[in-house]
Amino acid sequence: MFTTSAPTDRLGISVLADAARSAVRQLGGGAEIASLIVKLLADDARVRSTVVEAPAPLELSIEPDGSEIILRLHDFGEPVIGPPAVVLSLVDIGLATAATGGTDGAGNTSIVRIPSAGHNQLVDHTGLQILDEECPPTDAPVTLRPIETNDAAALTRCIYRCYGWTYPFADLYYPERIASAITSGKRMGEIAVDDHGEIVAHWGAVFVTDGVVETGGTVTDPRFRRRGIADQLGERLLARIEAAGVGGRLREPVLTHPATQKIALREGATVVGILLNASEPIQQVGITDGVQSHRPSLSQMYSPLRPLAPATIWVPSAYEPIVRRVVESSPWPRELGQVHNVADLRPNSTITSSYDSARHWGSITVDALGLDLIAAVDEALEQLRRAGAEVVTVFLPANDPALPSVGAGLDGLGLGYCSFVPDYGSLGDALTLQWLRDPDIDISDWVFADERVEQLAHLIVNQARDVANRSVRERRRLARRQALFAALTDD
């Protein structure tokens, strides 16, 4: 890791930008891009450096993280709720992969990820053939084992053989991204390998927060299906997850076929939400028929891997019916608390927001509630919308009794229900909401495992459309009112 500090003035900013250029060049990344980003972050910090008489120095750190390089700038200026808008625009056009900003209890931290050499190198599909779903089965032997770093390229080849360019988890087409995640411990998985060393089946898990993994990336070569290989990989993976002390397991089965939904439900998972417009569409004309032209949506299911402690949850009234339905369909020891006003609440919320250019996806995490929650979330939403986000998710602490009071009106910001997940890392029980740039959700190709998934899906889609239409109606009502007032003034 490279670290340095400099005064919060123009000379200090110039020194930090030069230092970033030199350090990132040695790490094999875009030196000029890094220098520009650090300069923009530091300029923003200088403008906000109004809260102390003698500004504390800016602190810069740079470190490699697999196929990316992390630029981290710490300042002691006025608090932020996200990265500067100009940096978000660089993320949106692909010069950086992601940006995050917020307060950390001792100032502000802005983090920007830029790609290193190999981050955007796709699977080499030269000579690979996409297999027909009805291709003849084989009884060729396979070996089951944990995935290793040097298996990354073989996994991308397996994904391509099975799905062409249509697999919804785009990172699995990039060998370097897979390898770096395995090396860092963020990803684990189980694979089936044939005698030629090619992966023919996979089931993986990625850590999404402390103590919670998301399992998925499930794929089986059509020639090796109907042999129970996926079930064996799933059992092996679950044993490893439990041995690692993981407390909860998220799954995101696709909605275009019911197979993975059925597996999750059969294993006792609870349907907790629908991730609408979750990722960029993957389309390759002439390779795969019937590829979606719209952003695909995913179901979300959750299973605790150890007993949950009893807890009370509080949610704003707009989302209470859906949360109640989820909780009542689960075996979790959760009850909804009585809504009441909370006195002596802090004035300012603690918020962090981030933006991911690969999915045009933004996220807002509310670590602590304040009286300004609506205004703070609205400001962060506006930043992410301007940056180009197609979807924004908002994570809220549902164990805080103040949430129904300070969160009343979140639906007025165009936020619909996304999911409810208990024991979600430092947030505790998490209520997740979602804003959609395009709320006209195409559900024509959705297939449901059973009525539990179907009914919840319709509730969530209908609310997403309703909150979006309500926002339009409010804008038009305001415009009509202004027009009427203008006519009265003219008289």
Beta strands, then each sheet from edge to edge (+ up, - down):
strand 1: 2-6
strand 2: 58-65
strand 3: 68-75
strand 4: 98-103
strand 5: 108-115
strand 6: 143-146
strand 7: 187-193
strand 8: 199-209
strand 9: 212-220
strand 10: 248-251
strand 11: 270-275
strand 12: 298-304
strand 13: 311-313
strand 14: 334-336
strand 15: 350-356
strand 16: 361-368
strand 17: 391-397
strand 18: 416-421
strand 19: 430-436
sheet 1: 1+ 2- 3+ 5- 4+ 15- 16+ 17+ 19- 18+
sheet 2: 6+ 7- 8+ 9- 10- 12+ 11-
sheet 3: 13+ 14+
end
